[in-house]
Amino acid sequence: MSRAPPPTGPPPGATPMPRLAVYALLVCALTVAAAVVSFSRGSWLGVVWVLLAGVSSNMAWFYVRRAKAERDAEREATGATG
């Protein structure tokens, strides 16, 4: 009796997060950690890290929204609903 191989992609109906958005979230998390370390050491350089965290957070949001808009436009063009 043979078994079917396990699914390798996302479940049906789910959409993966855009790669650039994942990278931007990773940068955001790292900059927040750097800001915490800087402030805990008494350095005002943490302000720069906080600003960079804000920029990377906005980039992640932008890439997610852009991917969703492209996906919706593609569905509309093909006439699919859902």
C-alpha positions as CSV (number, residue, x, y, z in Angstrom):
1,M,0.0,0.0,0.0
2,S,1.6,3.2,-1.1
3,R,1.0,6.6,0.5
4,A,0.6,9.9,-1.2
5,P,3.5,12.3,-0.6
6,P,2.8,15.0,1.9
7,P,1.9,18.4,0.4
8,T,4.8,20.7,0.0
9,G,3.1,24.0,-0.7
10,P,0.7,26.2,1.2
11,P,-2.8,24.7,1.9
12,P,-5.4,25.4,-0.8
13,G,-6.8,28.9,-0.6
14,A,-3.8,30.2,1.4
15,T,-1.4,32.6,-0.2
16,P,2.3,32.8,0.8
17,M,3.7,36.0,2.1
18,P,5.9,37.9,-0.5
19,R,9.5,37.3,0.0
20,L,10.5,40.9,0.3
21,A,7.9,41.4,3.0
22,V,9.4,38.6,5.0
23,Y,12.9,40.1,4.6
24,A,11.5,43.5,5.7
25,L,9.9,42.0,8.8
26,L,13.2,40.3,9.6
27,V,15.0,43.6,9.3
28,C,12.3,45.2,11.5
29,A,12.7,42.6,14.2
30,L,16.5,43.0,14.2
31,T,16.4,46.8,14.3
32,V,14.0,46.7,17.3
33,A,16.5,44.4,19.0
34,A,19.3,46.7,18.2
35,A,17.4,49.7,19.5
36,V,16.7,47.9,22.8
37,V,20.4,47.0,23.2
38,S,21.4,50.6,22.3
39,F,19.0,52.2,24.8
40,S,19.9,49.7,27.5
41,R,23.6,50.7,27.1
42,G,22.6,54.4,27.4
43,S,23.3,55.2,23.8
44,W,21.1,57.6,21.9
45,L,22.0,55.7,18.7
46,G,18.8,53.7,19.5
47,V,16.8,56.5,18.0
48,V,18.3,55.7,14.6
49,W,17.4,52.0,15.0
50,V,13.8,52.9,15.9
51,L,13.5,55.0,12.8
52,L,14.9,52.2,10.7
53,A,12.5,49.8,12.3
54,G,9.6,52.1,11.3
55,V,10.8,52.3,7.7
56,S,11.2,48.5,7.4
57,S,7.8,48.0,9.0
58,N,6.3,50.3,6.4
59,M,8.1,48.4,3.6
60,A,6.7,45.1,4.8
61,W,3.2,46.5,4.9
62,F,3.7,47.9,1.4
63,Y,4.9,44.6,-0.1
64,V,2.0,42.7,1.5
65,R,-0.6,45.2,0.3
66,R,1.0,45.3,-3.2
67,A,0.9,41.5,-3.5
68,K,-2.7,41.4,-2.4
69,A,-3.7,44.1,-4.9
70,E,-1.9,42.2,-7.7
71,R,-3.6,38.9,-6.7
72,D,-7.0,40.6,-6.7
73,A,-6.4,42.2,-10.1
74,E,-5.3,38.9,-11.5
75,R,-8.5,37.2,-10.1
76,E,-10.6,40.0,-11.6
77,A,-8.9,39.7,-15.0
78,T,-9.6,36.0,-15.1
79,G,-13.1,36.3,-13.8
80,A,-12.5,34.2,-10.8
81,T,-14.4,34.9,-7.6
82,G,-13.5,34.1,-4.1
